């Protein structure tokens, strides 16, 4: 099966892709917490999107987001993903994503679909779509964010590669990710490391 030049070239092309684990879910579902745990425990590259929204009191510039002015927005063709949410702009740029380690990115549904279309045209990326669901929303989510969630586009669960039920504990969610999702990521990165072509 892998004996032909075309198949070998296919593996080489796969090896040049950047892997993005895209985390999607409603406000308070634990997306950011799980994403940061992936960075801490498994060495993923955290993608901190740029935003024009004001920083919340518990946020750190460069961690949850990079807080900037609207005048600092690059042209849309330089953005991997873009979203307008609650009247504020959110985006990432191509230079934020790494090759040899998985990238984890918290993103909303519209921006995910837009990003996938853009990356399909550009090539060189593999996106693993993960939906984080939670029966009880975090009590720290303010009313404004809950109302914005009601206006979000919702994609069916079957759209995602994985669905993580974060209703019980972070430990159980992380165990699921380590058992089910991380081997998929490792496999893709294993190809990256094993089939480097020039």
Backbone bond lengths (Angstrom), bond angles and torsions (degrees), N, CA, C in turn:
res aa  C-N    CA-C-N  psi(-1)  N-CA   C-N-CA  omega(-1)  CA-C   N-CA-C  phi
1 X - - - 1.452 - - 1.528 111.69 -
2 X 1.346 118.25 -42.63 1.449 120.63 -177.98 1.524 111.72 -99.01
3 X 1.347 117.42 16.52 1.450 120.54 -175.97 1.516 114.66 -82.03
4 X 1.322 119.15 -16.48 1.454 120.76 -176.97 1.520 111.32 -85.48
5 X 1.326 114.43 156.81 1.466 119.83 177.87 1.528 110.56 -60.62
6 X 1.350 117.07 -40.05 1.465 120.78 -178.43 1.526 110.78 -61.25
7 X 1.341 116.23 -42.39 1.468 118.97 179.34 1.520 111.23 -67.25
8 X 1.336 116.79 -39.94 1.461 119.56 177.94 1.529 110.09 -64.09
9 X 1.344 116.54 -42.15 1.458 120.04 179.12 1.526 110.32 -63.69
10 X 1.350 117.49 -37.01 1.456 121.80 176.89 1.529 110.34 -59.33
11 X 1.336 116.67 -44.92 1.458 120.04 177.87 1.525 110.96 -64.33
12 X 1.305 117.68 -37.41 1.467 120.97 177.21 1.517 110.49 -63.13
13 X 1.336 115.58 -43.94 1.460 119.53 179.54 1.522 110.55 -64.34
14 X 1.350 116.82 -40.19 1.468 119.76 176.67 1.518 110.11 -61.25
15 X 1.340 116.13 -37.89 1.449 121.30 -177.74 1.512 114.08 -64.99
16 X 1.316 118.04 -16.27 1.452 121.16 -179.37 1.529 112.23 -93.75
17 X 1.291 117.65 0.86 1.462 120.66 -175.85 1.521 112.15 -82.86
18 X 1.305 113.82 149.42 1.460 121.07 171.85 1.532 106.72 -93.23
19 X 1.320 117.14 136.67 1.459 121.82 -179.07 1.527 109.04 -98.91
20 X 1.331 115.63 125.55 1.468 121.90 179.06 1.519 108.54 -117.91
21 X 1.320 116.80 120.76 1.461 122.08 172.42 1.527 105.76 -95.52
22 X 1.328 115.77 106.30 1.462 122.04 -176.08 1.520 109.66 -93.72
23 X 1.330 116.89 118.49 1.462 122.17 -179.66 1.531 109.38 -100.68
24 X 1.330 115.39 124.99 1.462 122.28 -177.25 1.524 108.45 -126.87
25 X 1.319 117.39 145.91 1.458 121.28 176.40 1.509 110.27 168.46
26 X 1.316 115.82 168.94 1.464 119.58 -178.95 1.521 110.85 -70.61
27 X 1.312 116.29 163.27 1.461 121.30 177.22 1.521 109.76 -57.21
28 X 1.321 116.02 135.08 1.462 120.36 178.15 1.518 114.56 83.95
29 X 1.335 117.88 6.36 1.466 119.69 -178.98 1.524 112.08 -81.05
30 X 1.327 117.39 -14.21 1.462 120.49 178.21 1.523 113.85 103.51
31 X 1.331 117.86 14.89 1.470 121.63 -178.55 1.525 111.86 -57.55
32 X 1.326 115.89 -52.50 1.461 119.91 -176.29 1.523 110.83 -65.37
33 X 1.319 117.05 -42.59 1.467 120.76 179.75 1.525 110.65 -60.85
34 X 1.334 117.19 -46.31 1.464 120.65 179.36 1.528 111.00 -65.95
35 X 1.322 116.63 -39.90 1.465 119.95 178.43 1.516 111.96 -61.63
36 X 1.321 116.69 -43.36 1.467 120.16 179.33 1.530 111.10 -67.70
37 X 1.328 117.19 -33.25 1.469 120.23 175.44 1.529 110.99 -66.58
38 X 1.331 117.34 -36.93 1.464 119.95 175.98 1.527 110.52 -60.81
39 X 1.320 116.00 -37.73 1.471 119.71 178.05 1.519 110.71 -68.82
40 X 1.319 116.51 -46.00 1.466 121.23 -176.50 1.524 112.15 -68.39
41 X 1.329 116.85 -45.23 1.466 120.21 -172.84 1.533 113.90 -90.39
42 X 1.343 117.67 -29.37 1.461 119.64 -174.04 1.527 113.09 -121.10
43 X 1.326 117.42 0.55 1.456 120.25 174.45 1.519 116.00 77.94
44 X 1.322 117.97 22.00 1.460 120.88 177.77 1.532 110.02 -68.18
45 X 1.321 115.79 157.04 1.466 122.75 175.42 1.528 108.55 -89.57
46 X 1.332 116.10 118.79 1.465 121.38 -179.29 1.523 109.95 -80.17
47 X 1.319 116.51 124.69 1.460 121.46 176.40 1.521 107.71 -96.36
48 X 1.296 114.67 110.34 1.462 121.91 179.35 1.519 107.49 -96.62
49 X 1.326 116.76 109.18 1.455 118.79 -176.85 1.528 111.16 -71.96
50 X 1.309 114.54 153.29 1.456 121.09 172.91 1.519 108.22 -80.10
51 X 1.313 117.18 146.85 1.457 120.21 175.40 1.520 110.70 -149.63
52 X 1.334 114.06 150.87 1.467 120.52 175.26 1.530 111.01 -93.46
53 X 1.327 116.47 0.47 1.464 119.55 -178.95 1.527 109.87 -74.38
54 X 1.343 117.34 147.45 1.473 119.08 176.52 1.529 111.12 -63.92
55 X 1.302 115.37 148.38 1.462 120.97 179.77 1.526 109.57 -72.59
56 X 1.336 115.65 135.96 1.469 120.30 174.63 1.517 109.07 -78.53
57 X 1.323 116.60 160.78 1.476 120.83 -173.09 1.525 113.09 -60.97
58 X 1.330 118.84 -29.30 1.468 120.94 -176.93 1.529 112.76 -97.05
59 X 1.331 118.56 9.48 1.458 121.64 -176.51 1.529 111.96 -100.81
60 X 1.332 114.98 151.61 1.458 122.75 178.80 1.515 108.70 -115.65
61 X 1.332 116.95 128.94 1.465 120.66 177.97 1.536 109.38 -57.89
62 X 1.330 115.68 129.09 1.461 120.61 179.29 1.514 113.69 92.15
63 X 1.330 117.57 -10.56 1.458 119.63 178.76 1.530 108.92 -99.05
64 X 1.335 116.98 -78.32 1.467 119.07 177.64 1.529 110.46 -65.11
65 X 1.320 115.39 -46.09 1.470 122.25 179.27 1.515 109.09 -150.41
66 X 1.339 114.87 167.13 1.460 121.64 168.12 1.522 105.67 -103.93
67 X 1.302 116.59 113.38 1.462 121.95 -173.21 1.524 109.77 -88.63
68 X 1.333 115.74 118.64 1.459 121.42 -174.29 1.530 110.05 -135.77
69 X 1.315 115.52 172.28 1.463 121.84 175.81 1.524 109.57 -89.13
70 X 1.310 115.37 157.63 1.459 120.48 -179.77 1.526 111.72 -59.70
71 X 1.324 117.55 -29.94 1.471 121.61 179.85 1.531 112.09 -66.30
72 X 1.340 117.79 -15.93 1.466 122.31 -179.45 1.530 113.30 -90.50
73 X 1.336 117.09 0.35 1.465 120.11 -179.81 1.518 110.87 -67.64
74 X 1.352 117.10 131.90 1.468 119.65 175.94 1.530 110.08 -78.37
75 X 1.332 117.72 171.03 1.472 119.88 173.61 1.528 109.55 -61.77
76 X 1.320 117.07 149.38 1.465 120.84 -176.47 1.525 113.23 -59.30
77 X 1.343 117.81 -29.34 1.473 118.88 -179.82 1.526 112.13 -68.81
78 X 1.340 117.88 -15.98 1.466 121.70 176.83 1.528 112.27 -90.32
79 X 1.332 117.00 -2.83 1.464 121.60 -177.65 1.525 110.31 -96.60
80 X 1.323 115.89 138.74 1.465 120.82 172.46 1.521 108.75 -77.28
81 X 1.319 115.75 -43.84 1.459 121.30 -179.75 1.514 108.83 -142.06
82 X 1.323 115.04 151.75 1.468 121.37 179.23 1.519 108.24 -144.50
83 X 1.319 116.30 140.99 1.464 121.02 174.25 1.521 108.89 -144.49
84 X 1.310 114.70 144.56 1.455 122.02 170.55 1.516 104.88 -111.43
85 X 1.312 116.49 113.18 1.461 121.52 -172.59 1.523 108.56 -135.85
86 X 1.323 116.96 120.54 1.462 121.06 179.69 1.525 112.52 64.12
87 X 1.344 116.86 25.88 1.457 121.09 179.52 1.526 113.98 85.40
88 X 1.335 117.32 1.67 1.467 121.32 -179.44 1.522 110.49 -115.43
89 X 1.324 115.60 150.40 1.459 122.35 -179.79 1.531 109.92 -91.79
90 X 1.338 115.13 140.92 1.467 122.82 175.24 1.520 106.78 -132.50
91 X 1.346 118.34 138.31 1.457 120.39 178.14 1.520 111.42 -160.85
92 X 1.336 114.08 164.57 1.464 121.91 171.83 1.524 107.26 -132.15
93 X 1.326 115.30 160.61 1.467 120.80 179.45 1.529 109.50 -117.55
94 X 1.314 115.97 159.17 1.467 121.45 -175.66 1.529 112.59 -59.84
95 X 1.325 117.60 -34.61 1.469 119.79 -175.89 1.526 114.24 -72.41
96 X 1.326 118.12 -4.82 1.469 120.89 178.58 1.528 112.68 -81.05
97 X 1.326 117.74 -17.53 1.462 122.13 -173.07 1.531 110.95 -95.08
98 X 1.341 115.66 136.89 1.469 123.09 -176.56 1.530 111.08 -100.27
99 X 1.346 116.06 159.12 1.466 121.67 177.73 1.524 113.90 -88.27
100 X 1.313 118.44 -52.69 1.462 121.64 -166.55 1.521 115.27 -86.29
101 X 1.311 116.90 -4.70 1.467 120.27 177.27 1.523 108.38 -131.54
102 X 1.331 117.42 152.23 1.465 118.69 179.45 1.525 110.74 -69.39
103 X 1.314 115.18 146.39 1.457 122.76 177.01 1.521 108.45 -104.28
104 X 1.319 117.53 135.25 1.464 120.44 176.33 1.521 107.82 -115.51
105 X 1.328 114.54 131.37 1.456 120.86 -172.00 1.523 109.79 -138.50
106 X 1.331 117.08 121.64 1.465 123.12 175.20 1.524 107.04 -85.29
107 X 1.326 115.97 124.80 1.461 120.70 -171.02 1.520 109.62 -147.13
108 X 1.330 117.52 154.39 1.466 118.75 176.54 1.532 109.77 -92.79
109 X 1.322 115.72 171.70 1.460 121.35 -171.94 1.530 113.20 -60.97
110 X 1.333 117.19 -47.81 1.469 119.64 -178.77 1.521 111.23 -61.64
111 X 1.317 116.84 -44.75 1.466 120.48 -179.58 1.529 110.95 -66.29
112 X 1.346 117.41 -34.14 1.471 120.51 177.45 1.521 110.49 -61.66
113 X 1.320 116.62 -48.73 1.465 120.69 -179.12 1.526 109.93 -62.73
114 X 1.330 116.93 -44.37 1.471 121.00 178.47 1.529 110.97 -61.66
115 X 1.347 116.22 -43.44 1.459 120.51 -179.79 1.529 110.84 -61.86
116 X 1.324 116.74 -44.60 1.466 119.53 -178.75 1.526 111.82 -62.74
117 X 1.323 116.87 -39.96 1.469 119.51 177.23 1.523 110.43 -63.07
118 X 1.317 116.09 -44.54 1.463 120.43 -178.30 1.531 110.84 -65.15
119 X 1.333 117.15 -42.32 1.460 120.74 -178.52 1.521 112.11 -71.44
120 X 1.332 116.46 -29.72 1.459 119.94 176.93 1.531 109.30 -64.57
121 X 1.318 116.27 -41.22 1.464 120.45 178.18 1.526 111.11 -67.89
122 X 1.319 116.70 -38.05 1.459 121.42 -176.37 1.528 111.79 -79.96
123 X 1.335 117.39 -38.76 1.465 121.74 -176.86 1.517 111.27 78.78
124 X 1.342 115.88 165.62 1.455 120.97 175.96 1.519 115.84 90.07
125 X 1.332 117.51 10.06 1.459 121.02 -178.14 1.527 109.88 -133.93
126 X 1.323 116.13 145.31 1.457 122.43 169.59 1.523 107.02 -121.70
127 X 1.335 116.61 125.64 1.460 121.58 -179.69 1.523 108.82 -108.62
128 X 1.330 115.95 126.77 1.461 121.88 173.46 1.529 105.74 -106.07
129 X 1.339 115.69 115.19 1.473 122.12 -175.40 1.522 109.29 -89.48
130 X 1.344 115.84 123.53 1.465 121.16 -178.60 1.529 108.44 -126.49
131 X 1.318 115.68 123.06 1.466 120.39 176.27 1.522 108.74 -98.78
132 X 1.330 116.25 126.42 1.468 121.92 177.20 1.518 107.25 -101.05
133 X 1.323 116.65 116.37 1.467 118.56 178.66 1.525 109.90 -115.20
134 X 1.303 114.23 154.90 1.465 120.44 -178.22 1.514 108.27 -150.44
135 X 1.335 116.93 129.76 1.464 120.96 -178.75 1.518 111.88 -67.11
136 X 1.304 116.44 -41.64 1.467 121.62 -178.19 1.526 107.53 -111.73
137 X 1.325 116.26 122.40 1.454 120.73 -179.46 1.521 109.40 -74.36
138 X 1.308 116.27 142.25 1.460 123.25 177.94 1.532 110.18 -52.75
139 X 1.315 116.52 132.39 1.469 121.24 -178.15 1.521 112.91 -65.83
140 X 1.334 117.22 -18.68 1.466 120.82 -179.71 1.530 113.04 -76.15
141 X 1.333 118.02 -8.03 1.462 121.00 -179.34 1.520 108.54 -76.76
142 X 1.339 115.35 122.37 1.468 118.96 -177.72 1.530 111.12 -77.42
143 X 1.324 114.90 166.57 1.466 122.35 -175.57 1.534 111.82 -60.24
144 X 1.322 117.02 -37.87 1.465 121.02 -179.59 1.525 111.10 -60.42
145 X 1.333 116.87 -44.27 1.472 120.30 179.72 1.521 111.18 -67.83
146 X 1.326 117.12 -35.82 1.469 119.85 178.08 1.524 111.09 -65.54
147 X 1.327 116.47 -40.79 1.465 120.14 178.26 1.522 111.14 -65.80
148 X 1.328 117.15 -39.62 1.466 120.53 177.28 1.526 110.75 -63.03
149 X 1.328 116.27 -37.90 1.467 120.39 178.59 1.528 111.58 -59.12
150 X 1.331 116.42 -35.57 1.461 119.96 -179.52 1.523 111.71 -64.83
151 X 1.331 117.47 -23.71 1.466 121.88 -179.03 1.530 112.47 -93.34
152 X 1.333 117.30 -6.30 1.464 120.39 -178.66 1.524 111.38 -66.54
153 X 1.320 115.74 148.86 1.462 121.03 169.41 1.519 106.71 -70.44
154 X 1.311 116.93 134.37 1.456 119.77 178.41 1.519 108.87 -113.74
155 X 1.319 115.50 128.54 1.457 121.45 177.41 1.522 108.87 -97.14
156 X 1.336 118.55 147.50 1.475 119.37 178.65 1.529 110.54 -65.62
157 X 1.319 116.32 150.33 1.466 120.57 -178.94 1.523 111.86 -57.67
158 X 1.338 117.23 -29.46 1.468 119.77 -179.36 1.531 111.96 -67.71
159 X 1.320 118.77 -12.97 1.471 122.18 176.90 1.527 111.22 -69.69
160 X 1.331 115.35 -27.73 1.464 121.13 -173.67 1.528 111.41 -87.27
161 X 1.328 114.42 152.88 1.463 119.92 175.26 1.526 110.80 -74.67
162 X 1.332 115.98 -33.56 1.470 122.01 -179.92 1.524 109.47 -142.67
163 X 1.340 115.01 148.74 1.464 121.35 172.83 1.516 106.91 -123.69
164 X 1.338 115.64 123.80 1.462 121.67 179.72 1.521 108.02 -107.17
165 X 1.332 116.38 119.96 1.462 120.94 176.49 1.525 107.82 -87.19
166 X 1.317 115.63 105.73 1.465 121.88 -177.66 1.527 111.46 -98.35
167 X 1.352 116.51 29.74 1.465 121.05 -177.82 1.520 112.94 -77.99
168 X 1.317 117.39 -24.95 1.463 119.82 -174.42 1.524 111.04 -93.72
169 X 1.319 117.33 -83.71 1.468 119.26 -178.34 1.522 110.32 -139.82
170 X 1.323 114.88 155.16 1.466 119.98 176.27 1.522 111.19 -60.70
171 X 1.340 116.53 -37.71 1.466 120.25 179.91 1.525 111.27 -59.11
172 X 1.346 116.58 -43.97 1.468 120.03 -179.68 1.526 110.79 -66.98
173 X 1.328 116.08 -39.25 1.466 119.86 178.34 1.521 110.71 -64.37
174 X 1.330 117.06 -43.65 1.460 120.31 178.94 1.525 111.33 -65.42
175 X 1.317 117.35 -37.80 1.471 119.97 177.05 1.522 110.31 -61.29
176 X 1.332 117.02 -42.50 1.461 120.96 177.84 1.534 110.28 -61.27
177 X 1.326 116.17 -46.46 1.466 120.80 -179.55 1.532 110.37 -61.00
178 X 1.326 116.44 -44.63 1.470 120.12 -179.64 1.531 111.42 -65.42
179 X 1.320 116.49 -35.58 1.463 121.05 -176.53 1.533 112.21 -80.90
180 X 1.340 117.64 -39.43 1.461 121.07 -171.51 1.530 114.55 -105.17
181 X 1.318 117.66 -42.86 1.467 120.85 -172.10 1.525 112.10 -92.00
182 X 1.329 116.93 -44.77 1.460 119.77 -175.50 1.535 112.70 -60.15
183 X 1.336 120.74 -38.35 1.474 118.89 176.42 1.536 112.83 -60.91
184 X 1.326 116.97 -35.18 1.471 121.82 176.11 1.530 109.24 -62.46
185 X 1.323 116.31 -46.17 1.465 121.82 178.39 1.524 109.97 -63.36
186 X 1.322 115.98 -45.85 1.468 121.22 179.04 1.526 111.36 -58.26
187 X 1.333 116.06 -41.83 1.461 120.75 178.61 1.521 110.47 -59.53
188 X 1.329 116.94 -47.63 1.464 120.50 179.82 1.526 111.19 -62.48
189 X 1.319 116.63 -41.12 1.462 119.82 179.67 1.520 111.76 -74.48
190 X 1.319 116.81 -28.06 1.454 120.46 175.13 1.518 110.11 -61.72
191 X 1.324 116.44 -40.23 1.451 120.15 175.58 1.511 109.87 -64.49
192 X 1.304 116.68 -38.02 1.465 120.37 178.63 1.510 110.56 -59.30
193 X 1.333 116.77 -43.15 1.468 120.04 -175.29 1.526 111.59 -80.30
194 X 1.350 117.78 -30.25 1.457 120.25 -174.24 1.517 113.92 -85.81
195 X 1.304 117.63 -25.19 1.462 120.47 -173.08 1.522 111.46 -123.63
196 X 1.304 116.55 55.61 1.467 119.93 176.24 1.521 108.58 -74.81
197 X 1.304 116.30 123.87 1.464 121.31 179.91 1.509 109.00 -121.16
198 X 1.309 115.73 149.77 1.466 118.64 179.18 1.518 110.43 -107.44
